[in-house]
Amino acid sequence: MFDRIGRIDDETPFIVEWFVKTGGVEVWSVKEGEQRFETHVDKLTNYIRFWQASGESEKTSIRIKTRLGQLKLDGLYTGGPMPYGYRTVPSGVKNRKGQELKKFEIDLEQYVVYRKVVERTINYGTGSYVIAHQLNDQGYRTANGKKFTSKAVLRLLSSPLARGCTNEKETSDVLQKLRIVNEAEESREAV
C-alpha cells in the first residue's frame, strides 16, 4: 500500500509527486493501483491518504509505548543497556512470536559493589571520581568489563530500577522487590 512509502503527512505526498513529475517514475501499489497527480482531486486524495497513514503511525506508537511500559512494570527486560546490579533470566512468559521474554534479577556480585557505592556516597559523601578510582584499585569492573569512570558511577547511582521504578517514575510490587537503594537512603541521598 502507498502508506509504506512514508508517513509524514506534510512531506510524503509532495516527494511522491516530485518522483512522478520530474523523475518520470510511475508509482504503483498492488492494492491501490497507480498513484496519479493529474487533477486537483488526485492531489487531495493523496494528501488525505498520507495524512491518514501519519495518524495510524501515531496510534501504533502509543500502543507500543503502552505495552513497553507494562512490560517494564512487570520487571521484564525490554532492551537497551543492562543496568548495573542486574542480570536477565528466563521469565517463563512468551511473546507472540513464541520467544521467551527475560526478566530482571539482582546480580549478587554486582549488588555488593552497588551497595559499596551507595554507602560511600551517603555515609561519607565520597564523590564519583574517588569512588571510581577506589573500585578500579580493588579490581572491580563495570558490567561490560571496563574500568569504572566518574560517569559510570553517576549512571549507576541514578538508575531508576535500583530505586524500584521505571524511567517514568512508575512502580509496581515486582519493581519494589528489585530495589537496591532503599527509601531511607534515597531521601538521604537527595539532601
C-alpha positions in Angstrom: 0.0 0.0 0.0 1.1 3.6 -0.5 1.3 4.3 3.2 4.5 2.2 3.2 6.3 4.9 1.2 6.2 7.3 4.1 4.1 8.5 7.0 5.0 12.2 7.2 1.7 13.8 6.1 3.1 17.1 5.0 6.1 15.7 3.1 5.5 12.3 1.6 2.8 13.3 -1.0 5.0 16.0 -2.4 8.0 13.8 -2.6 6.0 11.1 -4.4 4.6 13.8 -6.8 8.2 15.0 -7.4 9.3 11.5 -8.4 6.3 11.2 -10.8 6.7 14.6 -12.4 10.4 15.2 -12.6 11.8 11.7 -12.5 9.4 10.0 -14.9 8.7 7.4 -12.3 5.4 5.6 -12.0 4.3 4.8 -8.5 2.1 1.7 -8.2 0.5 -0.2 -5.3 -0.7 -3.8 -5.8 -3.8 -3.0 -3.8 -4.4 0.7 -4.7 -3.3 0.9 -8.3 -1.3 3.8 -9.8 -0.6 7.0 -7.8 -1.7 9.8 -10.0 -1.3 13.6 -9.8 -3.3 14.7 -12.9 -6.2 16.5 -11.2 -6.8 18.5 -8.1 -8.8 15.6 -6.7 -5.9 13.3 -7.2 -3.7 15.6 -5.2 -6.3 15.9 -2.4 -6.8 12.1 -2.3 -3.1 11.5 -2.0 -2.7 14.1 0.8 -5.6 12.6 2.7 -4.1 9.1 2.2 -0.7 10.1 3.8 -2.4 12.2 6.5 -4.3 9.1 7.5 -1.1 7.0 7.4 0.5 9.5 9.8 -2.4 9.2 12.2 -2.1 5.4 12.1 1.6 5.7 12.8 0.9 7.8 15.9 -1.6 5.3 17.2 0.9 2.5 16.7 3.5 4.4 18.6 1.1 4.9 21.5 0.3 1.2 21.6 3.9 0.2 21.6 4.9 2.7 24.4 2.0 1.5 26.5 3.0 -2.2 26.1 6.6 -1.5 26.8 5.6 0.4 30.0 3.5 -2.7 31.1 6.5 -5.0 30.4 8.8 -2.7 32.5 6.3 -2.7 35.4 6.3 -6.5 35.3 10.1 -6.4 35.7 10.7 -7.7 32.1 13.7 -6.6 30.1 12.7 -4.6 27.1 16.1 -3.9 25.5 18.9 -1.4 25.8 21.9 -1.4 28.1 21.8 -3.6 31.2 21.5 -1.6 34.4 24.4 -2.3 36.8 23.4 -4.6 39.6 21.1 -6.8 37.5 21.1 -9.7 35.0 18.4 -11.2 33.0 17.0 -14.7 33.4 14.2 -16.5 31.5 10.8 -15.3 32.7 8.6 -18.2 31.6 6.5 -15.7 29.5 6.5 -15.9 25.7 5.8 -13.2 23.3 3.5 -13.5 20.2 6.4 -15.0 18.2 6.9 -17.7 20.8 10.2 -16.3 22.1 10.7 -16.3 25.8 11.0 -12.9 27.4 13.7 -12.2 30.0 13.1 -10.7 33.4 15.5 -8.8 35.7 17.1 -10.4 38.7 19.6 -8.9 41.1 23.2 -10.0 40.3 24.7 -10.7 43.7 28.3 -9.9 42.7 27.3 -6.5 41.3 24.9 -5.9 44.2 27.8 -5.9 46.6 29.7 -3.3 44.5 26.5 -1.3 44.2 26.0 -1.2 47.9 29.6 -0.1 48.4 29.0 2.8 46.1 25.7 3.8 47.8 27.2 3.6 51.3 30.3 5.6 50.4 28.2 8.3 48.7 25.6 8.6 51.6 27.7 7.8 54.7 30.9 9.5 53.7 30.0 11.9 51.0 32.6 10.4 48.6 32.5 11.8 45.1 32.1 9.8 41.9 35.6 10.3 40.8 37.1 9.0 44.0 34.7 6.0 44.1 35.6 5.1 40.5 39.3 5.2 41.4 38.7 3.1 44.6 36.6 0.5 42.7 39.3 0.2 39.9 42.1 -0.2 42.5 40.1 -3.0 44.1 39.8 -4.8 40.8 36.1 -4.2 40.2 34.8 -3.6 36.7 31.6 -2.4 35.1 29.0 -4.8 33.7 30.8 -4.8 30.3 34.3 -5.4 31.9 35.6 -1.9 31.6 37.2 0.3 34.3 34.8 2.5 36.3 34.7 6.1 35.4 33.1 9.0 37.3 30.3 9.0 34.7 29.7 5.2 35.2 29.4 5.7 38.9 26.9 8.6 38.4 24.9 6.5 36.0 24.9 3.6 38.5 23.6 5.9 41.2 20.8 7.4 39.1 19.4 4.0 38.0 15.6 4.1 38.3 15.4 0.3 38.6 17.6 0.4 41.7 15.0 2.7 43.2 12.2 0.3 42.3 10.7 2.3 39.5 10.7 2.9 35.7 12.2 6.0 33.9 8.7 7.5 34.1 8.8 7.1 38.0 6.1 4.4 37.9 6.4 1.5 40.3 5.0 -2.0 41.0 5.4 -4.8 43.5 7.7 -6.6 41.1 10.0 -3.5 40.8 10.0 -2.9 44.5 11.4 -6.4 45.0 14.3 -5.5 42.6 15.1 -2.4 44.6 18.8 -1.9 45.7 18.6 1.6 47.2 16.0 1.7 50.0 13.7 4.6 50.6 15.6 6.0 53.6 18.9 6.0 51.6 17.1 7.6 48.7 15.8 10.5 50.8 19.3 11.0 52.5 20.9 11.0 49.0 18.6 13.8 47.9 19.6 16.1 50.8 
